Amino acid sequence: MRTHTQLEVNGQADGRATVLAHAIMIYVVALVPTLPTFLLVRPLLLEVGPISQWDPIMTQFVLFLVLLIAFITLVQRFQRVVFGVLVAALLSLTVTTISGTFGFGDLVGGYAGVMGMLRETSNDLPMAAGRFAPFHDAFHLRRLVEQAGPEVRKAAVRMATAHFTKVKVEPEDNTLVQSFSVFKEINGRWRYVSDRKGGEYFASPAESQELMAGDCDDHAVLMAACIKAIGGEVRLVRTNGHIYPELKVGDDARLARATELIRKELFVKEARNAPLHHHTDRNGMHWINLDYTRPYPGGELMDEGIIGILDL
């Protein structure tokens, strides 16, 4: 009787172990498509009107959880088909491994490469363009940028050709690369100096170019004026107590090209493994951050809560 009971206990333990192993296998199989799907869907979801107002961390957590549950449900529903495909894939992988044409390491490396490409391309930050408040001092800031004189143009040309002149690029990349050179020149020399307490002073681009010092709005105006002077498209973004410039890089293909240039050609040491932050407007055009928070374009934002955007 005791032996029979022991066999039942062992059988129950084996059964629980089998169920646990099966559940883990389903989870792992579902996780493989969940990760790339999450990286693809995340920036699109954060652009949806009401959702863009939610807490971004909680929104992304809920999105990942929903996708994981959905793929787990699909794997459970079609597990015979899924596991049949897995068995066939493992057999094929075994054959190719033995033949030396394609091994398990190649498979893992390929998947890691896809994940890295999706993760590292950029961080698309949420925007709610329909909910922006009026841009305080918009008229004055725009006039400072648009009325920059020939001395600013001269300084902009000098800064545009101060860096990256030996990098071989296509003609369509010239303005982008020269804008990044302006960014590098200004941010490499800029020193932050606050306005007087209780007051707001907006320096002209010429004054800021001479001093290479001032507060955030002085930096933003100088950066915008210099980049506009060499043919780039820029705008100013106002957050809580801060203003920073953004450079228009264009559509998805142009964003991918800008990311490649930043990571592999122009800011290799500074941005090789760092996230690149940008916004996407309603027309699908991407704008990359040019603030002084990081020594490369697309650096981390001081505040993601946008109050207003000033097109120039």
Order of alpha helices (4+ residues) and beta strands (2+ residues): alpha-alpha-alpha-alpha-beta-alpha-alpha-alpha-beta-alpha-beta-alpha-beta-beta-alpha-alpha-beta-beta-beta
